[in-house]
Amino acid sequence: MTDIDPGQTTERKRGSGVKLVYDLLRDEILDLKLEPGSAIDEVQLANRFGMSRTPIREALVRLAGEGLIETLPNRSTMVSNIDFLGMPAYFDALVLMYRVTTRLAAQYHRAEDLKIIRVHQTEFSAAVAAQDALEMIATNAAFHSAIAAAGRNAYYFGFFDRLLGEGRRMLRLYYQSYDDRLPQRFVEEHEEIIAAIEARDIAAADRLGKAHGEQIVEQIGRLLTRNDRLDLEL
């Protein structure tokens, strides 16, 4: 029988705790349950999760590395504000990655990739039908991540996945400003993208990916010109 090192067991438990705290806080920040500018209290989090402050701090370090929280000069911690001034550069990168990943998926996808993409499309369609904003955002990101994976470029996949994650707060604001309702046309656009990928129509995939990305940018742009409807202080 192999002896179990108690130190290794403790490390695994702590690692699991860090992931739990990181995953939950990241989702709450991206879904705007924790609003930009709201305070983060380590003691309260330790009490909430029933664990020591060490895994809490490690999770917060990860979140800070993603720019989702920041520590102020007085050492207090808060949820990062949304960088509206940096939106033009973000939009440029987002549209480019919609184009590149959709194009590459049309060129390099395998049969099993299409199955995964369709599963996420089914989930997205169900979320739209249910008008579940948080699920719409999550399933839309999973759909486009699956397309990026089908393009078989790990660098593009990683970068696009990061962009989609960063955009969740913007999309959440957008849905809130329109009563959390999303038109059916988004489901239809996804179907068109799938068809172009399956047909290996690279030009069509590029065109549809570009149009899809630009539409999202246009919607968010309209949101920023109607900020009087937002509950958050911009």
MDAnalysis code that builds the backbone (N, CA, C; Angstrom):
import MDAnalysis as mda
import numpy as np

u = mda.Universe.empty(702, n_residues=234, atom_resindex=np.repeat(np.arange(234), 3), trajectory=True)
u.add_TopologyAttr("name", ["N", "CA", "C"] * 234)
u.add_TopologyAttr("resid", np.arange(1, 235))
u.add_TopologyAttr("resname", ["MET", "THR", "ASP", "ILE", "ASP", "PRO", "GLY", "GLN", "THR", "THR", "GLU", "ARG", "LYS", "ARG", "GLY", "SER", "GLY", "VAL", "LYS", "LEU", "VAL", "TYR", "ASP", "LEU", "LEU", "ARG", "ASP", "GLU", "ILE", "LEU", "ASP", "LEU", "LYS", "LEU", "GLU", "PRO", "GLY", "SER", "ALA", "ILE", "ASP", "GLU", "VAL", "GLN", "LEU", "ALA", "ASN", "ARG", "PHE", "GLY", "MET", "SER", "ARG", "THR", "PRO", "ILE", "ARG", "GLU", "ALA", "LEU", "VAL", "ARG", "LEU", "ALA", "GLY", "GLU", "GLY", "LEU", "ILE", "GLU", "THR", "LEU", "PRO", "ASN", "ARG", "SER", "THR", "MET", "VAL", "SER", "ASN", "ILE", "ASP", "PHE", "LEU", "GLY", "MET", "PRO", "ALA", "TYR", "PHE", "ASP", "ALA", "LEU", "VAL", "LEU", "MET", "TYR", "ARG", "VAL", "THR", "THR", "ARG", "LEU", "ALA", "ALA", "GLN", "TYR", "HIS", "ARG", "ALA", "GLU", "ASP", "LEU", "LYS", "ILE", "ILE", "ARG", "VAL", "HIS", "GLN", "THR", "GLU", "PHE", "SER", "ALA", "ALA", "VAL", "ALA", "ALA", "GLN", "ASP", "ALA", "LEU", "GLU", "MET", "ILE", "ALA", "THR", "ASN", "ALA", "ALA", "PHE", "HIS", "SER", "ALA", "ILE", "ALA", "ALA", "ALA", "GLY", "ARG", "ASN", "ALA", "TYR", "TYR", "PHE", "GLY", "PHE", "PHE", "ASP", "ARG", "LEU", "LEU", "GLY", "GLU", "GLY", "ARG", "ARG", "MET", "LEU", "ARG", "LEU", "TYR", "TYR", "GLN", "SER", "TYR", "ASP", "ASP", "ARG", "LEU", "PRO", "GLN", "ARG", "PHE", "VAL", "GLU", "GLU", "HIS", "GLU", "GLU", "ILE", "ILE", "ALA", "ALA", "ILE", "GLU", "ALA", "ARG", "ASP", "ILE", "ALA", "ALA", "ALA", "ASP", "ARG", "LEU", "GLY", "LYS", "ALA", "HIS", "GLY", "GLU", "GLN", "ILE", "VAL", "GLU", "GLN", "ILE", "GLY", "ARG", "LEU", "LEU", "THR", "ARG", "ASN", "ASP", "ARG", "LEU", "ASP", "LEU", "GLU", "LEU"])
u.atoms.positions = np.array([
    [0.850, -1.191, 0.000],
    [0.000, 0.000, 0.000],
    [0.892, 1.250, 0.000],
    [0.547, 2.228, -0.852],
    [1.347, 3.447, -0.952],
    [0.912, 4.440, 0.115],
    [1.906, 4.968, 0.836],
    [1.588, 5.965, 1.854],
    [1.184, 7.273, 1.186],
    [0.234, 7.965, 1.798],
    [-0.214, 9.259, 1.288],
    [0.444, 10.356, 2.095],
    [1.090, 11.251, 1.412],
    [1.753, 12.373, 2.057],
    [0.698, 13.397, 2.477],
    [0.540, 13.638, 3.798],
    [-0.457, 14.616, 4.253],
    [-0.252, 15.987, 3.644],
    [0.995, 16.338, 3.388],
    [1.270, 17.641, 2.790],
    [0.688, 17.748, 1.395],
    [0.800, 16.638, 0.628],
    [0.240, 16.639, -0.725],
    [-1.273, 16.725, -0.673],
    [-1.900, 16.034, 0.299],
    [-3.353, 16.076, 0.433],
    [-3.813, 17.490, 0.760],
    [-3.089, 18.141, 1.671],
    [-3.434, 19.516, 2.033],
    [-3.302, 20.446, 0.838],
    [-2.232, 20.233, 0.049],
    [-2.009, 21.078, -1.128],
    [-3.132, 20.910, -2.146],
    [-3.588, 19.630, -2.340],
    [-4.681, 19.396, -3.277],
    [-5.957, 20.090, -2.801],
    [-6.221, 20.005, -1.486],
    [-7.426, 20.634, -0.947],
    [-7.358, 22.148, -1.130],
    [-6.177, 22.720, -0.861],
    [-6.026, 24.152, -1.009],
    [-6.186, 24.555, -2.473],
    [-5.603, 23.757, -3.367],
    [-5.745, 24.047, -4.791],
    [-7.194, 23.996, -5.230],
    [-7.948, 23.036, -4.702],
    [-9.370, 22.933, -5.021],
    [-10.119, 24.146, -4.489],
    [-9.731, 24.597, -3.279],
    [-10.367, 25.770, -2.697],
    [-10.111, 27.020, -3.509],
    [-8.888, 27.189, -3.970],
    [-8.540, 28.337, -4.804],
    [-9.393, 28.344, -6.070],
    [-9.513, 27.189, -6.707],
    [-10.294, 27.101, -7.947],
    [-11.764, 27.414, -7.697],
    [-12.294, 26.901, -6.588],
    [-13.696, 27.161, -6.261],
    [-13.943, 28.658, -6.101],
    [-13.106, 29.303, -5.302],
    [-13.264, 30.735, -5.066],
    [-13.059, 31.518, -6.358],
    [-12.013, 31.171, -7.103],
    [-11.717, 31.857, -8.362],
    [-12.882, 31.729, -9.343],
    [-13.384, 30.509, -9.538],
    [-14.456, 30.284, -10.509],
    [-15.719, 31.055, -10.139],
    [-16.111, 30.988, -8.868],
    [-17.345, 31.647, -8.446],
    [-17.235, 33.168, -8.512],
    [-16.109, 33.707, -8.022],
    [-15.943, 35.158, -8.051],
    [-15.817, 35.667, -9.484],
    [-15.106, 34.915, -10.320],
    [-14.954, 35.335, -11.722],
    [-16.315, 35.410, -12.403],
    [-17.151, 34.385, -12.191],
    [-18.489, 34.401, -12.789],
    [-19.320, 35.564, -12.247],
    [-19.233, 35.809, -10.943],
    [-20.019, 36.894, -10.346],
    [-19.569, 38.257, -10.853],
    [-18.268, 38.409, -11.088],
    [-17.764, 39.670, -11.630],
    [-18.194, 39.840, -13.077],
    [-18.012, 38.792, -13.878],
    [-18.333, 38.887, -15.296],
    [-19.831, 38.994, -15.539],
    [-20.641, 38.418, -14.641],
    [-22.092, 38.498, -14.778],
    [-22.671, 39.730, -14.089],
    [-21.798, 40.578, -13.525],
    [-22.168, 41.828, -12.866],
    [-22.971, 41.634, -11.589],
    [-22.901, 40.433, -11.012],
    [-23.463, 40.257, -9.680],
    [-22.605, 41.015, -8.675],
    [-21.308, 41.082, -8.958],
    [-20.400, 41.978, -8.242],
    [-20.124, 43.139, -9.191],
    [-20.651, 44.303, -8.882],
    [-20.585, 45.427, -9.812],
    [-19.190, 46.064, -9.847],
    [-18.832, 46.672, -10.980],
    [-17.565, 47.402, -11.062],
    [-17.471, 48.431, -9.937],
    [-16.332, 48.445, -9.268],
    [-16.117, 49.393, -8.185],
    [-16.523, 48.901, -6.816],
    [-17.176, 47.734, -6.739],
    [-17.606, 47.223, -5.435],
    [-16.414, 46.643, -4.683],
    [-16.475, 46.735, -3.356],
    [-15.350, 46.317, -2.509],
    [-15.272, 44.798, -2.400],
    [-14.054, 44.299, -2.278],
    [-13.778, 42.883, -2.049],
    [-13.146, 42.750, -0.663],
    [-13.782, 41.997, 0.210],
    [-13.308, 41.845, 1.588],
    [-12.860, 40.405, 1.817],
    [-11.569, 40.219, 2.084],
    [-11.025, 38.873, 2.277],
    [-11.675, 38.151, 3.448],
    [-11.917, 38.878, 4.540],
    [-12.509, 38.257, 5.723],
    [-13.920, 37.755, 5.417],
    [-14.706, 38.586, 4.755],
    [-16.062, 38.175, 4.391],
    [-16.046, 36.975, 3.454],
    [-15.097, 36.970, 2.504],
    [-15.001, 35.840, 1.577],
    [-14.589, 34.569, 2.304],
    [-13.661, 34.691, 3.245],
    [-13.235, 33.527, 4.019],
    [-14.421, 32.944, 4.795],
    [-15.236, 33.813, 5.375],
    [-16.422, 33.349, 6.102],
    [-17.440, 32.734, 5.145],
    [-17.600, 33.353, 4.000],
    [-18.571, 32.855, 3.017],
    [-18.219, 31.453, 2.530],
    [-16.936, 31.250, 2.224],
    [-16.524, 29.965, 1.664],
    [-16.072, 28.977, 2.725],
    [-15.993, 29.414, 3.969],
    [-15.607, 28.511, 5.047],
    [-14.188, 28.003, 4.914],
    [-13.275, 28.888, 4.578],
    [-11.879, 28.480, 4.419],
    [-10.964, 29.610, 4.887],
    [-9.686, 29.306, 4.979],
    [-8.728, 30.311, 5.434],
    [-8.540, 31.388, 4.374],
    [-7.822, 32.451, 4.758],
    [-7.623, 33.556, 3.825],
    [-6.554, 33.254, 2.773],
    [-5.768, 32.193, 2.984],
    [-4.702, 31.885, 2.021],
    [-5.257, 31.544, 0.637],
    [-6.195, 30.575, 0.511],
    [-6.744, 30.300, -0.823],
    [-7.543, 31.482, -1.380],
    [-8.159, 32.265, -0.488],
    [-8.875, 33.462, -0.946],
    [-7.898, 34.415, -1.632],
    [-6.760, 34.637, -0.985],
    [-5.762, 35.553, -1.553],
    [-5.221, 35.035, -2.876],
    [-4.983, 33.729, -2.956],
    [-4.468, 33.156, -4.204],
    [-5.472, 33.328, -5.337],
    [-6.755, 33.145, -5.024],
    [-7.795, 33.330, -6.039],
    [-7.845, 34.793, -6.475],
    [-7.699, 35.708, -5.522],
    [-7.729, 37.134, -5.848],
    [-6.521, 37.535, -6.696],
    [-5.383, 36.910, -6.448],
    [-4.195, 37.177, -7.267],
    [-4.468, 36.775, -8.719],
    [-5.112, 35.633, -8.914],
    [-5.456, 35.188, -10.276],
    [-6.409, 36.169, -10.942],
    [-7.408, 36.609, -10.192],
    [-8.379, 37.557, -10.744],
    [-7.722, 38.897, -11.064],
    [-6.784, 39.312, -10.220],
    [-6.058, 40.556, -10.483],
    [-5.220, 40.422, -11.748],
    [-4.654, 39.226, -11.955],
    [-3.865, 38.984, -13.153],
    [-4.681, 39.095, -14.418],
    [-5.995, 38.860, -14.317],
    [-6.890, 38.983, -15.468],
    [-7.499, 40.368, -15.567],
    [-7.123, 41.249, -14.627],
    [-7.635, 42.610, -14.662],
    [-9.053, 42.758, -14.153],
    [-9.552, 41.757, -13.438],
    [-10.934, 41.809, -12.962],
    [-11.066, 42.459, -11.593],
    [-9.992, 42.455, -10.818],
    [-9.985, 43.175, -9.547],
    [-8.685, 43.966, -9.462],
    [-8.663, 44.941, -8.584],
    [-7.442, 45.727, -8.402],
    [-7.304, 46.133, -6.950],
    [-6.054, 46.277, -6.510],
    [-5.758, 46.722, -5.155],
    [-5.368, 48.189, -5.202],
    [-6.041, 48.987, -4.390],
    [-5.808, 50.427, -4.358],
    [-4.619, 50.762, -3.463],
    [-4.096, 51.985, -3.553],
    [-2.946, 52.372, -2.725],
    [-3.168, 52.172, -1.224],
    [-4.422, 52.306, -0.760],
    [-4.707, 52.082, 0.662],
    [-4.863, 50.604, 1.007],
    [-4.539, 49.748, 0.026],
    [-4.544, 48.295, 0.159],
    [-5.942, 47.690, 0.185],
    [-6.960, 48.482, -0.049],
    [-8.296, 47.909, -0.198],
    [-8.420, 47.325, -1.605],
    [-9.293, 46.348, -1.752],
    [-9.453, 45.646, -3.028],
    [-10.858, 45.881, -3.560],
    [-10.959, 46.066, -4.867],
    [-12.263, 46.321, -5.481],
    [-12.354, 45.649, -6.845],
    [-13.576, 45.456, -7.298],
    [-13.813, 44.948, -8.644],
    [-13.406, 46.035, -9.634],
    [-12.624, 45.672, -10.620],
    [-12.142, 46.667, -11.587],
    [-13.293, 47.300, -12.353],
    [-13.141, 48.574, -12.634],
    [-14.112, 49.250, -13.490],
    [-13.925, 48.787, -14.933],
    [-14.980, 48.874, -15.703],
    [-14.909, 48.502, -17.110],
    [-14.158, 49.596, -17.867],
    [-13.194, 49.194, -18.674],
    [-12.347, 50.145, -19.391],
    [-13.052, 50.604, -20.671],
    [-13.946, 51.574, -20.528],
    [-14.675, 52.060, -21.694],
    [-13.749, 52.796, -22.672],
    [-12.722, 53.452, -22.151],
    [-11.802, 54.170, -23.032],
    [-11.006, 53.211, -23.911],
    [-10.829, 51.973, -23.423],
    [-10.088, 50.993, -24.202],
    [-10.954, 50.177, -25.142],
    [-12.242, 50.511, -25.210],
    [-13.162, 49.726, -26.032],
    [-12.820, 49.708, -27.522],
    [-12.389, 50.824, -28.137],
    [-12.087, 50.752, -29.576],
    [-11.042, 49.691, -29.914],
    [-9.968, 49.617, -29.119],
    [-8.941, 48.605, -29.370],
    [-9.493, 47.208, -29.138],
    [-10.322, 47.068, -28.093],
    [-10.946, 45.768, -27.819],
    [-11.841, 45.349, -28.982],
    [-12.640, 46.287, -29.487],
    [-13.547, 45.977, -30.591],
    [-12.774, 45.535, -31.833],
    [-11.672, 46.222, -32.130],
    [-10.864, 45.857, -33.293],
    [-10.373, 44.414, -33.177],
    [-9.869, 44.080, -31.980],
    [-9.346, 42.734, -31.759],
    [-10.471, 41.708, -31.820],
    [-11.633, 42.044, -31.271],
    [-12.755, 41.105, -31.245],
    [-13.231, 40.754, -32.653],
    [-13.448, 41.782, -33.473],
    [-13.921, 41.539, -34.843],
    [-12.898, 40.727, -35.624],
    [-11.627, 41.063, -35.466],
    [-10.576, 40.321, -36.164],
    [-10.601, 38.849, -35.780],
    [-10.774, 38.567, -34.488],
    [-10.757, 37.179, -34.040],
    [-12.016, 36.428, -34.458],
    [-13.150, 37.095, -34.542],
    [-14.343, 36.451, -35.104],
    [-14.055, 36.002, -36.535],
    [-13.425, 36.876, -37.302],
    [-13.120, 36.550, -38.693],
    [-12.114, 35.403, -38.789],
    [-11.000, 35.560, -38.087],
    [-9.906, 34.591, -38.209],
    [-10.336, 33.208, -37.747],
    [-10.983, 33.130, -36.592],
    [-11.329, 31.812, -36.047],
    [-12.404, 31.119, -36.877],
    [-13.369, 31.883, -37.379],
    [-14.410, 31.276, -38.213],
    [-13.823, 30.811, -39.540],
    [-12.955, 31.604, -40.076],
    [-12.287, 31.256, -41.338],
    [-11.449, 29.983, -41.175],
    [-10.652, 29.920, -40.130],
    [-9.811, 28.742, -39.913],
    [-10.637, 27.490, -39.627],
    [-11.761, 27.672, -38.938],
    [-12.629, 26.521, -38.672],
    [-13.163, 25.937, -39.979],
    [-13.500, 26.805, -40.916],
    [-13.965, 26.325, -42.222],
    [-12.853, 25.567, -42.944],
    [-11.646, 25.966, -42.714],
    [-10.512, 25.367, -43.423],
    [-10.041, 24.063, -42.786],
    [-10.051, 24.002, -41.449],
    [-9.374, 22.891, -40.778],
    [-10.262, 22.020, -39.883],
    [-11.558, 22.276, -39.814],
    [-12.394, 21.522, -38.876],
    [-12.449, 20.033, -39.232],
    [-12.738, 19.251, -38.197],
    [-12.984, 17.818, -38.356],
    [-14.436, 17.528, -38.016],
    [-14.876, 16.324, -38.340],
    [-16.282, 15.974, -38.117],
    [-16.670, 16.115, -36.653],
    [-15.766, 15.724, -35.763],
    [-16.086, 15.803, -34.334],
    [-16.217, 17.251, -33.852],
    [-15.534, 18.174, -34.533],
    [-15.651, 19.585, -34.161],
    [-17.069, 20.091, -34.420],
    [-17.638, 19.691, -35.540],
    [-18.995, 20.130, -35.875],
    [-20.006, 19.626, -34.850],
    [-19.795, 18.430, -34.343],
    [-20.701, 17.897, -33.324],
    [-20.672, 18.758, -32.069],
    [-19.476, 19.148, -31.668],
    [-19.329, 19.985, -30.471],
    [-19.944, 21.359, -30.705],
    [-19.693, 21.928, -31.866],
    [-20.244, 23.245, -32.194],
    [-21.765, 23.196, -32.172],
    [-22.343, 22.141, -32.712],
    [-23.807, 22.027, -32.759],
    [-24.405, 21.840, -31.364],
    [-23.688, 21.147, -30.497],
    [-24.176, 20.999, -29.112],
    [-24.289, 22.375, -28.460],
    [-23.262, 23.188, -28.629],
    [-23.292, 24.529, -28.043],
    [-24.356, 25.408, -28.709],
    [-24.577, 25.215, -29.990],
    [-25.624, 25.971, -30.679],
    [-27.004, 25.598, -30.141],
    [-27.222, 24.325, -29.877],
    [-28.496, 23.879, -29.297],
    [-28.707, 24.513, -27.934],
    [-27.642, 24.570, -27.148],
    [-27.731, 25.174, -25.816],
    [-27.990, 26.680, -25.918],
    [-27.339, 27.317, -26.880],
    [-27.550, 28.749, -27.077],
    [-28.986, 29.028, -27.509],
    [-29.487, 28.230, -28.430],
    [-30.858, 28.396, -28.911],
    [-31.857, 28.247, -27.773],
    [-31.619, 27.277, -26.900],
    [-32.508, 27.071, -25.758],
    [-32.459, 28.264, -24.805],
    [-31.269, 28.823, -24.609],
    [-31.123, 29.983, -23.726],
    [-31.855, 31.199, -24.287],
    [-31.787, 31.384, -25.619],
    [-32.499, 32.491, -26.255],
    [-34.004, 32.295, -26.110],
    [-34.465, 31.073, -26.315],
    [-35.897, 30.784, -26.181],
    [-36.383, 31.051, -24.760],
    [-35.527, 30.752, -23.785],
    [-35.885, 30.958, -22.377],
    [-35.645, 32.396, -21.927],
    [-35.006, 33.201, -22.787],
    [-34.631, 34.573, -22.456],
    [-33.819, 34.623, -21.158],
    [-32.877, 33.690, -21.052],
    [-31.976, 33.600, -19.906],
    [-30.670, 34.294, -20.291],
    [-30.508, 35.540, -19.858],
    [-29.385, 36.360, -20.326],
    [-28.035, 35.770, -19.956],
    [-27.887, 35.327, -18.701],
    [-26.598, 34.787, -18.280],
    [-26.249, 33.528, -19.060],
    [-27.248, 32.698, -19.310],
    [-26.998, 31.471, -20.075],
    [-26.728, 31.795, -21.540],
    [-27.368, 32.821, -22.063],
    [-27.104, 33.237, -23.442],
    [-25.641, 33.650, -23.602],
    [-25.166, 34.433, -22.659],
    [-23.779, 34.904, -22.728],
    [-22.816, 33.731, -22.643],
    [-23.072, 32.825, -21.699],
    [-22.177, 31.682, -21.489],
    [-22.179, 30.739, -22.691],
    [-23.373, 30.429, -23.217],
    [-23.447, 29.480, -24.330],
    [-22.947, 30.096, -25.627],
    [-23.122, 31.411, -25.794],
    [-22.571, 32.082, -26.970],
    [-21.052, 32.019, -26.954],
    [-20.456, 32.267, -25.775],
    [-18.998, 32.191, -25.666],
    [-18.511, 30.774, -25.928],
    [-19.237, 29.772, -25.409],
    [-18.842, 28.374, -25.632],
    [-18.933, 28.016, -27.110],
    [-19.949, 28.524, -27.785],
    [-20.132, 28.271, -29.224],
    [-18.938, 28.804, -30.022],
    [-18.563, 30.042, -29.762],
    [-17.469, 30.637, -30.532],
    [-16.106, 30.082, -30.110],
    [-15.981, 29.675, -28.860],
    [-14.741, 29.017, -28.429],
    [-14.568, 27.685, -29.146],
    [-15.677, 26.969, -29.329],
    [-15.617, 25.687, -30.038],
    [-15.218, 25.897, -31.498],
    [-15.695, 26.972, -32.096],
    [-15.299, 27.295, -33.465],
    [-13.803, 27.612, -33.516],
    [-13.335, 28.385, -32.534],
    [-11.906, 28.716, -32.486],
    [-11.064, 27.461, -32.323],
    [-11.531, 26.530, -31.493],
    [-10.794, 25.275, -31.296],
    [-10.725, 24.476, -32.590],
    [-11.789, 24.547, -33.380],
    [-11.830, 23.807, -34.649],
    [-10.831, 24.355, -35.656],
    [-10.369, 25.587, -35.455],
    [-9.391, 26.177, -36.360],
    [-7.974, 25.705, -36.118],
    [-7.761, 25.026, -34.981],
    [-6.498, 24.377, -34.657],
    [-5.295, 25.324, -34.612],
    [-5.535, 26.496, -34.031],
    [-4.428, 27.408, -33.740],
    [-4.557, 27.775, -32.267],
    [-3.686, 27.211, -31.450],
    [-3.797, 27.380, -30.004],
    [-3.642, 28.836, -29.577],
    [-2.845, 29.595, -30.302],
    [-2.641, 31.000, -29.948],
    [-3.911, 31.818, -30.192],
    [-4.526, 31.615, -31.354],
    [-5.774, 32.310, -31.643],
    [-6.864, 31.878, -30.663],
    [-6.904, 30.576, -30.376],
    [-7.915, 30.065, -29.450],
    [-7.776, 30.732, -28.083],
    [-6.561, 30.773, -27.557],
    [-6.338, 31.354, -26.239],
    [-6.676, 32.838, -26.206],
    [-6.276, 33.558, -27.239],
    [-6.527, 34.993, -27.283],
    [-8.022, 35.287, -27.406],
    [-8.701, 34.544, -28.282],
    [-10.129, 34.764, -28.485],
    [-10.913, 34.399, -27.228],
    [-10.507, 33.314, -26.563],
    [-11.179, 32.907, -25.335],
    [-11.059, 34.016, -24.285],
    [-9.896, 34.629, -24.222],
    [-9.700, 35.738, -23.285],
    [-10.578, 36.925, -23.656],
    [-10.661, 37.250, -24.939],
    [-11.501, 38.364, -25.382],
    [-12.966, 38.110, -25.057],
    [-13.426, 36.883, -25.289],
    [-14.818, 36.552, -25.003],
    [-15.108, 36.681, -23.514],
    [-14.149, 36.281, -22.693],
    [-14.327, 36.411, -21.250],
    [-14.397, 37.863, -20.828],
    [-13.493, 38.679, -21.362],
    [-13.475, 40.093, -21.018],
    [-14.760, 40.782, -21.472],
    [-15.350, 40.301, -22.555],
    [-16.550, 40.938, -23.094],
    [-17.827, 40.582, -22.375],
    [-17.773, 39.618, -21.453],
    [-19.000, 39.204, -20.778],
    [-19.641, 40.340, -19.997],
    [-18.835, 41.208, -19.396],
    [-19.434, 42.315, -18.641],
    [-20.113, 43.305, -19.577],
    [-19.514, 43.551, -20.729],
    [-20.147, 44.449, -21.686],
    [-21.458, 43.865, -22.203],
    [-21.456, 42.575, -22.507],
    [-22.679, 41.951, -22.988],
    [-23.755, 41.934, -21.907],
    [-23.324, 41.748, -20.656],
    [-24.296, 41.750, -19.565],
    [-24.959, 43.120, -19.455],
    [-24.180, 44.170, -19.583],
    [-24.734, 45.518, -19.577],
    [-25.709, 45.709, -20.734],
    [-25.317, 45.200, -21.884],
    [-26.174, 45.346, -23.064],
    [-27.520, 44.673, -22.844],
    [-27.500, 43.428, -22.373],
    [-28.759, 42.721, -22.151],
    [-29.604, 43.411, -21.092],
    [-28.983, 43.911, -20.043],
    [-29.722, 44.605, -18.997],
    [-30.444, 45.826, -19.553],
    [-29.781, 46.545, -20.438],
    [-30.369, 47.772, -20.966],
    [-31.537, 47.487, -21.909],
    [-31.655, 46.259, -22.374],
    [-32.752, 45.877, -23.258],
    [-33.614, 44.772, -22.654],
    [-33.731, 44.821, -21.327],
    [-34.621, 43.903, -20.594],
    [-34.266, 42.434, -20.799],
    [-32.986, 42.165, -20.997],
    [-32.481, 40.784, -21.091],
    [-33.170, 39.966, -22.183],
    [-33.450, 40.601, -23.297],
    [-34.091, 39.885, -24.400],
    [-33.171, 39.944, -25.624],
    [-33.060, 38.810, -26.322],
    [-32.173, 38.731, -27.476],
    [-32.975, 38.262, -28.686],
    [-32.871, 38.955, -29.820],
    [-33.630, 38.566, -31.015],
    [-33.244, 37.173, -31.519],
    [-34.205, 36.510, -32.139],
    [-33.995, 35.181, -32.697],
    [-32.962, 35.189, -33.814],
    [-32.729, 36.346, -34.399],
    [-31.802, 36.393, -35.541],
    [-30.391, 35.945, -35.170],
    [-30.025, 36.077, -33.893],
    [-28.700, 35.636, -33.489],
    [-28.564, 34.124, -33.629],
    [-29.629, 33.406, -33.328],
    [-29.637, 31.952, -33.510],
    [-29.479, 31.631, -34.997],
    [-30.190, 32.369, -35.830],
    [-30.124, 32.140, -37.279],
    [-28.734, 32.463, -37.825],
    [-28.102, 33.506, -37.308],
    [-26.745, 33.838, -37.748],
    [-25.767, 32.727, -37.383],
    [-25.937, 32.158, -36.217],
    [-25.093, 31.030, -35.824],
    [-25.263, 29.864, -36.792],
    [-26.499, 29.614, -37.190],
    [-26.756, 28.518, -38.133],
    [-26.057, 28.769, -39.467],
    [-26.063, 30.013, -39.910],
    [-25.380, 30.357, -41.160],
    [-23.876, 30.141, -41.036],
    [-23.336, 30.485, -39.882],
    [-21.900, 30.286, -39.648],
    [-21.565, 28.801, -39.665],
    [-22.383, 27.997, -39.014],
    [-22.156, 26.543, -38.998],
    [-22.189, 25.989, -40.417],
    [-23.160, 26.438, -41.203],
    [-23.288, 25.951, -42.587],
    [-22.050, 26.291, -43.406],
    [-21.520, 27.495, -43.247],
    [-20.323, 27.902, -43.993],
    [-19.115, 27.077, -43.562],
    [-18.992, 26.826, -42.265],
    [-17.882, 26.009, -41.768],
    [-17.990, 24.594, -42.315],
    [-19.186, 24.016, -42.238],
    [-19.373, 22.639, -42.706],
    [-19.082, 22.514, -44.196],
    [-19.454, 23.528, -44.978],
    [-19.221, 23.518, -46.427],
    [-17.778, 23.850, -46.784],
    [-16.974, 24.170, -45.787],
    [-15.591, 24.622, -45.988],
    [-15.520, 25.811, -46.935],
    [-16.521, 26.681, -46.804],
    [-16.569, 27.902, -47.597],
    [-15.826, 28.987, -46.817],
    [-14.537, 29.104, -47.081],
    [-13.685, 29.993, -46.303],
    [-14.097, 31.458, -46.469],
    [-14.427, 31.861, -47.681],
    [-14.812, 33.247, -47.929],
    [-16.104, 33.595, -47.179],
    [-17.071, 32.687, -47.242],
    [-18.341, 32.933, -46.543],
    [-18.135, 32.956, -45.040],
    [-17.290, 32.051, -44.544],
    [-17.015, 32.012, -43.105],
    [-16.376, 33.319, -42.646],
    [-15.450, 33.831, -43.432],
    [-14.799, 35.106, -43.128],
    [-15.830, 36.232, -43.098],
    [-16.670, 36.263, -44.124],
    [-17.674, 37.330, -44.232],
    [-18.674, 37.271, -43.074],
    [-19.150, 36.078, -42.760],
    [-20.131, 35.929, -41.686],
    [-19.517, 36.225, -40.317],
    [-18.275, 35.784, -40.118],
    [-17.611, 36.072, -38.856],
    [-17.422, 37.560, -38.659],
    [-17.034, 38.250, -39.718],
    [-16.848, 39.701, -39.659],
    [-18.164, 40.405, -39.355],
    [-19.225, 40.025, -40.057],
    [-20.534, 40.656, -39.856],
    [-21.050, 40.400, -38.444],
    [-20.829, 39.193, -37.944],
    [-21.296, 38.838, -36.610],
    [-20.581, 39.682, -35.554],
    [-19.261, 39.807, -35.700],
    [-18.499, 40.602, -34.755],
    [-18.867, 42.074, -34.820],
    [-19.022, 42.609, -36.036],
    [-19.354, 44.020, -36.191],
    [-20.729, 44.340, -35.632],
    [-21.647, 43.395, -35.741],
    [-22.983, 43.613, -35.206],
    [-22.951, 43.771, -33.682],
    [-22.141, 42.925, -33.040],
    [-22.010, 43.015, -31.585],
    [-21.396, 44.354, -31.193],
    [-20.367, 44.777, -31.926],
    [-19.724, 46.060, -31.649],
    [-20.734, 47.197, -31.814],
    [-21.541, 47.128, -32.865],
    [-22.539, 48.173, -33.103],
    [-23.559, 48.226, -31.968],
    [-23.968, 47.069, -31.494],
    [-24.951, 47.017, -30.406],
    [-24.386, 47.638, -29.132],
    [-23.146, 47.274, -28.815],
    [-22.535, 47.821, -27.609],
    [-22.306, 49.318, -27.769],
    [-21.978, 49.749, -28.985],
    [-21.832, 51.177, -29.238],
    [-23.126, 51.929, -28.987],
    [-24.250, 51.326, -29.389],
    [-25.546, 51.953, -29.114],
    [-25.794, 52.027, -27.614],
    [-25.368, 50.999, -26.915],
    [-25.530, 50.991, -25.461],
    [-24.800, 52.178, -24.834],
    [-23.573, 52.418, -25.276],
    [-22.763, 53.472, -24.666],
    [-23.314, 54.872, -24.954],
    [-24.148, 54.989, -25.984],
    [-24.779, 56.281, -26.260],
    [-26.111, 56.414, -25.537],
    [-26.517, 55.326, -24.834],
    [-27.794, 55.356, -24.098],
    [-27.540, 55.040, -22.637],
    [-26.398, 55.509, -22.106],
    [-26.012, 55.135, -20.762],
    [-26.912, 55.696, -19.678],
    [-27.864, 56.559, -20.058],
    [-28.826, 57.033, -19.062],
    [-29.748, 55.923, -18.615],
    [-29.803, 54.815, -19.375],
    [-30.667, 53.701, -19.007],
    [-29.975, 52.692, -18.114],
    [-28.682, 52.862, -17.883],
    [-27.938, 51.895, -17.102],
    [-28.035, 52.211, -15.622],
    [-28.065, 51.156, -14.823],
    [-28.070, 51.318, -13.377],
    [-26.675, 51.588, -12.850],
    [-25.650, 51.129, -13.579],
    [-24.285, 51.274, -13.119],
    [-23.757, 52.678, -13.399],
    [-22.881, 53.125, -12.549],
    [-22.245, 54.421, -12.750],
    [-21.082, 54.247, -13.713],
    [-21.183, 54.829, -14.883],
    [-20.155, 54.659, -15.897],
    [-19.098, 55.741, -15.777],
])
